[in-house]
Amino acid sequence: MPQLTNKPLPWFKINPQARKAFDDGELRLLGESLKVRQLQPVLARPDGTLIAGERRLRAAKLAGLESLQVIVTDEPLSDSQIRTIQLTENLHRADLSGHEKWQACAELMCMNPEWQLKDLAGHLKLDPSMVTRLLSPSKCIQAVQEALVAGRIGISDCYAMSKVDAKEQHELLALKLDGASRDEIEHRGRKARNAPAPAVRLARCKVPLSSGLNVTVSGEELSLDELIDALGEAQKEAKKARDQALDVKTFQAVMRDKAKAGV
C-alpha cells in the first residue's frame, strides 16, 4: 500500500527516465521553491528506486536540502506503467525537448504493441492530435530526425514535413535550416500535397468493351486525355465515312493515307 513519508536524499536511486537533459538555472529556481514548500511528493519503490520526480530530486540536491517528501509504493508496476508515469509528469510540468518527447512516446508504443494512438493519448492525458504530432518524427527521413535531435528544428516542423514524401522532406528541411518559419514550411508542404500527380502515359492502350470488341490506341507517351481526344476524333471521322457510304476497310485505308499526308 502506498505510504507518504520523508526520506533523506542519499536514500534515492535514479534509473534512466524520460527526461535526458536538465537546465541548472531552472533546477536552482525549483530548489528555492522546494525550500519553501514541496507541492508534490516524488514517487519511489521501497528500495529507493525513483519512479517519478528526478527533476525535484536534482533540484533538492542543488539547493542543499536533506530530504524529500515521497510516496513509497510496493505496487507491482510494469516498465510501461513506470515510463507512462514519468512521461505524463514531465509532459504536464516542465517541457522535455522535442526529441525526448518523441523518443519517450515511441518507446511506450513499442512497449505496448497493442496500443493505438488513442490509447497512448488516454494514458498521457493528451489530445490524440498532440500524440500524432509527438510521434510525427517517426515518419520523417533520417536527416529530419537528426536535425530534431540537434535542436535545429522542433516537433511542429517535423509534423509539417512528415506529411510529404522523402524528396519534399529534404527540400523543406533545407528551407527550415535557411531560416524559413514554421508557417512557411507548413504552406510549402500543403502546396506539395495538393500538387496534381504526374500523368501516367502508355505507348499502347487496349480498351475491352462490353460488346466484346476491343479498341486499341497507340502512340508516343499516350495520356488519358490524349486517348479521349483520339477516340473522339476517330468517332467523328468514322461518322463522316458512314455518311459517304464507305465500309470499314476503306475507312481504315482513307485514314491511313490522311495520316501519311499529314492532313
C-alpha positions in Angstrom: 0.0 0.0 0.0 1.4 3.5 -0.9 2.8 5.4 2.1 3.6 9.1 2.3 6.9 9.7 4.2 10.1 11.8 4.1 13.4 10.2 3.0 17.0 11.6 3.0 18.3 12.4 -0.4 21.0 9.7 -0.4 18.2 7.1 0.0 17.0 7.6 -3.6 18.3 5.7 -6.6 17.9 7.1 -10.1 17.2 4.9 -13.1 17.0 6.2 -16.7 13.8 8.2 -17.1 12.0 10.1 -19.9 13.9 13.3 -19.3 17.5 13.3 -20.5 18.5 17.0 -20.2 18.2 19.3 -17.2 18.7 23.1 -17.0 20.8 24.1 -14.0 19.2 27.5 -13.8 15.7 26.0 -13.8 16.7 23.4 -11.2 18.1 26.1 -8.9 14.8 28.0 -9.1 12.9 24.8 -8.4 15.2 24.1 -5.5 14.4 27.5 -3.9 10.7 26.7 -4.3 11.3 23.4 -2.6 12.9 25.1 0.4 9.5 26.9 0.9 7.2 24.0 0.2 7.2 20.8 -1.7 4.0 20.9 -3.6 4.1 17.3 -4.9 5.8 14.2 -3.4 8.1 12.2 -5.6 7.3 8.5 -6.2 9.7 5.7 -5.4 9.9 2.0 -4.7 10.6 0.6 -1.2 14.3 0.1 -2.1 14.6 3.9 -3.0 14.4 3.5 -6.8 12.8 6.7 -8.1 9.8 6.2 -10.3 8.9 9.9 -10.8 10.4 13.1 -9.6 14.0 13.1 -10.8 13.9 16.8 -11.6 12.8 17.6 -8.0 15.5 15.3 -6.6 18.2 17.1 -8.6 16.8 20.5 -7.6 16.8 19.4 -3.9 20.5 18.4 -4.1 21.4 21.7 -5.7 19.5 23.6 -3.1 21.3 21.7 -0.3 18.1 20.1 1.1 18.5 17.0 3.3 15.2 15.1 2.5 12.2 15.0 0.2 8.6 14.0 0.7 8.0 10.7 -1.1 5.2 8.3 -1.8 6.7 4.8 -1.4 4.7 2.1 -3.2 5.3 -1.6 -3.4 2.6 -1.9 -6.1 3.9 -4.0 -9.0 4.4 -1.7 -11.9 5.5 -2.8 -15.4 8.2 -0.9 -17.2 5.5 0.5 -19.4 3.5 1.8 -16.5 6.6 3.4 -14.9 7.5 5.0 -18.2 4.0 6.3 -18.6 4.0 7.9 -15.1 7.4 9.5 -15.8 6.4 10.9 -19.2 3.0 12.1 -18.1 4.5 14.1 -15.2 7.1 15.7 -17.4 4.8 16.5 -20.3 2.4 18.3 -18.0 5.1 20.1 -16.0 8.5 21.1 -17.3 8.9 20.7 -21.0 11.0 17.9 -22.4 12.9 18.6 -25.6 11.1 17.7 -28.8 13.5 14.7 -29.3 12.9 13.4 -25.8 9.1 13.7 -26.2 9.2 11.7 -29.5 11.6 9.1 -28.1 9.5 8.6 -24.9 6.3 8.3 -26.8 7.8 5.9 -29.4 9.2 3.8 -26.6 5.8 3.5 -25.0 4.2 2.4 -28.3 6.9 -0.3 -28.7 6.3 -1.5 -25.1 2.6 -1.8 -25.9 2.3 -3.1 -29.4 -1.5 -3.5 -29.0 -2.0 0.3 -28.4 -3.5 2.6 -30.9 -2.6 6.3 -30.8 -5.8 7.0 -28.9 -4.6 4.6 -26.2 -1.3 6.4 -25.8 -3.2 9.7 -25.7 -5.5 8.4 -23.0 -2.6 7.2 -20.8 -0.8 10.5 -21.2 -3.9 12.6 -20.8 -3.3 14.4 -24.1 -5.4 15.1 -27.1 -4.9 12.5 -29.8 -3.9 15.2 -32.2 -1.0 16.1 -29.9 0.2 12.5 -29.8 0.1 12.4 -33.6 2.4 15.4 -33.6 4.7 14.0 -31.0 5.2 10.8 -33.0 5.5 12.5 -36.4 9.3 12.3 -36.4 9.0 8.5 -36.9 7.6 9.3 -40.3 10.4 11.6 -41.3 13.7 10.9 -43.1 16.9 10.5 -41.1 18.1 14.0 -41.8 15.0 15.5 -40.3 15.3 13.3 -37.2 19.0 14.3 -36.8 18.0 18.0 -37.0 15.4 17.4 -34.3 18.0 15.7 -32.1 20.4 18.6 -32.6 17.7 21.1 -31.6 17.8 22.8 -35.0 14.1 22.1 -35.7 11.1 21.4 -33.5 8.2 18.9 -33.3 5.9 21.2 -35.3 8.4 21.3 -38.1 8.7 17.5 -38.1 4.9 17.3 -38.2 4.7 19.5 -41.3 7.5 17.5 -43.0 6.0 14.1 -42.1 3.1 14.8 -44.4 5.1 14.8 -47.7 7.4 12.3 -49.4 11.1 11.9 -48.8 12.2 14.3 -51.7 9.9 17.1 -50.4 11.2 16.5 -46.8 14.7 17.1 -47.9 13.6 20.4 -49.6 11.5 21.5 -46.6 14.4 20.8 -44.2 16.7 22.9 -46.3 14.2 25.7 -46.3 13.8 25.5 -42.5 17.6 25.4 -41.9 17.9 28.5 -44.1 15.6 30.4 -41.8 12.0 29.7 -43.1 9.3 29.9 -40.4 7.1 27.0 -39.4 4.2 28.6 -41.2 6.2 28.8 -44.4 7.2 25.2 -44.1 3.5 24.2 -43.5 2.4 26.2 -46.5 5.1 24.7 -48.8 4.2 21.2 -47.6 0.5 21.8 -48.2 1.2 23.0 -51.7 3.3 19.9 -52.4 0.5 17.6 -51.1 -2.1 19.4 -53.3 0.0 19.3 -56.5 -1.6 17.1 -59.2 0.0 13.7 -59.6 2.2 13.3 -62.7 0.2 11.9 -65.6 0.6 8.2 -66.4 1.4 7.6 -70.0 1.3 4.5 -72.2 2.7 3.7 -75.7 -0.4 1.5 -76.4 -3.8 1.4 -74.7 -6.2 -1.5 -75.4 -9.8 -1.0 -74.1 -12.1 -4.1 -74.0 -15.8 -3.1 -74.4 -18.8 -4.8 -73.0 -19.9 -5.6 -76.6 -16.9 -8.0 -76.9 -15.0 -5.6 -79.1 -11.6 -4.1 -78.3 -10.5 -0.5 -79.2 -6.7 -0.1 -79.3 -5.0 3.3 -79.5 -1.2 3.6 -79.8 1.2 6.5 -79.8 4.1 8.0 -78.0 3.5 9.0 -74.3 -0.2 8.5 -74.6 -2.1 10.0 -71.6 -5.8 9.5 -70.7 -6.7 13.0 -72.1 -4.9 12.2 -75.3 -6.8 8.9 -75.5 -10.1 10.7 -75.1 -9.2 13.2 -77.9 -8.1 10.3 -80.2 -11.3 8.4 -79.7 -13.3 11.5 -80.2 -11.5 12.2 -83.5 -11.8 8.6 -84.6 -15.6 8.7 -83.9 -16.0 11.9 -85.8 -14.1 10.6 -88.9 -16.0 7.3 -88.8 -19.3 9.1 -88.9 -18.2 11.0 -91.9 -17.1 7.8 -93.6 -20.5 6.2 -92.9 -22.3 9.3 -94.4 -20.1 8.7 -97.5 -21.2 5.1 -97.6 -17.6 3.8 -97.0 -17.0 0.4 -95.5 -14.7 -0.1 -92.5 -11.8 -1.4 -94.6 -12.0 1.6 -96.9 -12.3 3.9 -93.9 -9.1 2.4 -92.5 -7.3 2.9 -95.7 -8.5 6.5 -96.1 -7.4 7.4 -92.6 -4.0 5.8 -93.1 -3.5 7.9 -96.2 -4.6 11.1 -94.4 -2.1 10.4 -91.6 0.8 9.9 -94.1 -0.1 13.1 -95.9 -0.4 15.0 -92.6 -4.0 16.0 -93.3 
